[in-house]
Amino acid sequence: MTKIKNFLFANSDIILCFLLLGLILLVCVNPSPYISATYRGFTVWAKIVLPSLFVFFILTKILMQLDISFKIFGILDKPFAKLFGVKHFGGYVFLMSILSGYPVGTKLTSELYQQGYISQTEAYKMLSFTSTSGPMFIIGSVTLSMFGNAKLGVIVFFCHIFSAFINGFFYRNVKCPELEKNNKYIKDTNPKLTLNEIVQNSIISLLMVGGYIALSFCILEIFLHNSIMTVISNFIYKVFGADYLTPIISGIVEVTSGCVSLSQLASNNGILCILLSCLISFGGLSIHLQSQMFASKANIKYSYFLKIKTTQTLIAFVLSLICSFIFF
């Protein structure tokens, strides 16, 4: 086993190269499904993501230019400092995150670090409880539009937000050795932005988000539409009476697609509550790529982001399991 690991590690670039060449060949041989997947990805971005995030990206950016806003939100500093070990702006970022959803919490955390308002350690701690979805997506887009069930949406939203709270408490004393030399506040050298610059930066960020969503849909197409996945899905259908593998794989790659796939199954509300809570709390590869685009600017490694989303998902699973027994 050790020899195999050493071989894979030593030849990782070669293996990745052949894997990418294989994917390119696959797309060239039959490009139609991947063109359609890209179109669906950009359609989801244009119809759902862009309208909901565009205003929030601009308004939160303007808000951060006003020093008075930090004094107003400063009333939340003390309780969040005691709960999560974050001295500054924890309540502000958490509030903005649950109002607007992914990836606003990560974006604001990164900007606060870049502008010198929080240390890197605080950025690490803050990210553990501010990477959340919002009620517009969970209750509006998912449970009402897809399932027609407001009660389910409220419960899933509660499980998701409370899981973020508990997750943040677990990471309140996080210690990263590589950060010990970088725990001081950096000097704020960023000038105030004009409205034109704010709009321009927001549009560029949203275009990047759209690109990641389209890429995720293409990856999802590769995962789901092959003979191996078909055999496994058929087996799961025979055992459980429903193909839960497809929505789970879809949600791990792109959360909206996973929710849509789940809405097409005949499942009881208890199972829906658990699966939706886990998928939304994990976020999916698309959300991870979007969030890491911002987190990397605060020198936050993806391995850490993956870790906090995994623990949040486990917490959401436990909470939703309890709620499914109580309410359904």
Secondary structure, DSSP 8 states (H G I E B T S, - for coil): -HHHHHHHHHTHHHHHHHHHHHHHHHHHHS-HHHHHHHHHHHHHIIIIIHHHHHHHHHHHHHHHH-HHHHHHGGGGHHHHHHHHS--SSHHHHHHHHHHH-TTHHHHHHHHHHHTTSS-HHHHHHHHHHH----HIIIIIIIIITTT--HHHHHHHHHHHHHHHHHHHHHTTT---GGGGGG-S----------HHHHHHHHHHHHHHHHHHHHHHHHHHHHHHSSHHHHHHHHHHHHHHSS--HHHHHHHHH-HHHHHHHHHTS---HHHHHHHHHHHHHH-HHHHHHHHHHHHGGGT--HHHHHHHHHHHHHHHHHHHHHHHHHH-
